[in-house]
């Protein structure tokens, strides 16, 4: 079922050719985080929103090596799809991926590796730090 959803997401991304790469990246981030009350509450503690976080996510992703960009977007889409299909929060969806890794670090159900998952996790943390630093690249005016 997840593979059908990933295919549908890819088809939608291709259909949205008129949207900029930054818009598509922010949309992927929003799909991964949006509507999760815990994420919204966590961001609100610093005066931020999912929209602000995802704008920063998109902005900083362009500075990552291309291979990392692809990995981060891939894992973000997988987590967004798990959330949507199962009506889960971010932590629960990420936990499903994490729980599926076999001894060699592969997730057969979700098609990602532990290394890809860890790369994405580090990036998510990097964005959060950049968003909250007063002098950070993504400091919000809020």
C-alpha positions, 0 to 999 in steps of 0.5 A: 500500500505504501508503494502505491502512495509513493507512486501517487506522490511521484505522479503528483510531483511530476504533474506540478511541473509549474511549481518551483523546486523550492515550492515542491520541497516546502510542500514535501516538508509540509506533508511530513509535518503539517497537522501534527499537533505535537510538532505545531506545539513544539514549533510554537514554543519558539514562535514558529510555525510549520510554514516557517520551518518548511520554508527554512527546510526548503532554503537550506536543502539547496545548500546540501550536496545533491545526493543528500537532497535526494535522500532527504526528500525521499525519506521525507516523502516516505514519512509523509505517506506513512502519516497520511495512510495511517493517520499518525503523527511524525514520531509514530511514522518515523518509528515505523520506519525505524522499527522496520530496519533489518540487521543490514540496515534496510527497510524492505517495507519502506525502501529506505536505509538506516543511513538515509533515515539518519541523514534525514534526521540530522538534516531535520535537526539542522533546520530546527537549530537554524530556525531558532538561532537569532543569527541563523540563516532562517531566523524568523521575525516572529 
